[in-house]
Amino acid sequence: MAEMKADDWWTRYADPSHLCRRAVPSGRQIRSLSWPFAICRKLRNRTTYAAHPVCAAVALKTLKIYEETDILGHVAQVSPLLRDGLRALRDHPLVGDVRGVGLIAAVETVADKAAETAFDPKLGVGARLQNAVLKRQVILRGLRGNALAVCPPLIVRPPEIQELIAAVRGALDEVAAELQADGHWMPN
């Protein structure tokens, strides 16, 4: 594998208007986030993790593991499976759009495909989808309003992607039936 640099992630996926990068550790992993410069000025030196040697060591070890296991190569191999599987959901009457890059995607629902009309946010379609997917033992995040965020782990395998796609399709069918039964939606 060619030498992997942290900047490889940013040249592929970051919005160029985001000028400042910060390492943000969580309980599970170190992530690098890109923030607009105006926000960075306000956040400067306000975290307990700033320049923390343990966090830096964990981040370096993580990058080393990514390089040793060719994680970017793996993501390049499996991300088309996710992209194509999710794009196939565009034929579902609830799905207005599917978009994403790599292993990060969103499935957006609409009340009317032809008019591209959104559901009333009070219906909580994103939350309903999240709950319906969870019933199928897949953890995804319903976004505020009408979308479902799809962000599997970088080590996801093709059978797991197929399981995820099947769970999303089943959740879409379930939520469509609920909305129709409640009188909130009629398929076109």
Secondary structure, 3 states (H helix, E strand, C coil): CCCCCHHHHHHHHCCCCCCEEEEEECCCCEEEEEECHHHHHHHCCCCCCCCCHHHHHHHHHHHHHHHHCCHHHHHHHHHHHHHHHHHHHHHCCCEEEEEEECCEEEEEECCECCCCECCCHHHCHHHHHHHHHHHCCCCCEEECCCEEEECCCCCCCHHHHHHHHHHHHHHHHHHHHHHHHCCCCCCC
